[in-house]
Amino acid sequence: MHKILTELTRKPDLFECFDTAALWTDPHVASEMLRLHLDGTSALASRPFSNIDAIVEWLDRAVRFDGRQLVDLGCGPGLYSERFQARGASVTGIDISASSIDYARGRDIPNSEFLVGNYHGVEIPDCDVVTLIYGDICAMPELSRAALFRRIRASLGDGGVFILDCFAPSAMADRQDVLVIEQNLDAGFWAPGPYFGLKQTFVYRDDTTVLDKYLIVEESRTRWVHNWLQHMTPEQLSIELEQQGFSVGQAKTVLTGEPWTEGEDTFCILARKGECQSAN
């Protein structure tokens, strides 16, 4: 027990134990995530449906989805994908969660295909538009972001557009180091039967990053989950995108598409395929 608690309270190096599969592929957790996605009013797994409608509306004005081949990375149960298709796009959705993909396939959305896979490794089809939405980019280290940006750029045709959003540093202003120990932590989210959940939050102020480090203790198993979120300014993210061959416009407010202002917790970027500046 001493060894376990010592490990729980050890502050890892930045993005040590980076493993998205641990969060998304556990069957019970995946089913809970799907339930939250489909809530329609919750912001825990995806945005409320009214917000998604507003986002897709202004993105369509900016990009014009009609007739476009679009790849929706981290598509979940297809909440955005379905709306992209309704505005004329042919959509390929890719997500690591089999339960979410099963749901999306069951919707029988015309001109769409949904694939199970980790978008860090699977082939990204040739397309006109790639989306990566709800701060997915914040959950990966810089080298993984760079590799993904290169692969996305390679998949895009001339004039292709990469749409992504990101959490800004202001979104972590109130986060603090804290340890929580609770029976059935998060109302049964982590396991179907009785368990103890231990969550150690670490704040990396200089790196504008937060780690929620979970230890889930069931009668028959114990597992770790590391949930990282690196918060970036539009300038920081734009530099990374430009290094990998994108031309980046002005950061936008996520819900309206208006110019982003300092202090807003999230922003959206529309990056167009350009000349690659990186030698990596």
WOHU-V330045 format. One record per helix or strand. SS is the DSSP state (2 for helix, 1 for strand). FROM is the first residue (numbers start at 1). TO is the last residue. Records with the same first field share a line. If there is no record, write none. Layout:
SS=FROM-TO, FROM-TO
This chain:
2=2-8, 21-24, 27-37, 49-63, 79-86, 98-106, 136-139, 142-155, 169-172, 185-188, 205-207, 234-243
1=69-73, 90-95, 112-116, 127-132, 156-167, 178-183, 195-204, 209-218, 222-230, 246-248, 252-252, 259-259, 266-273
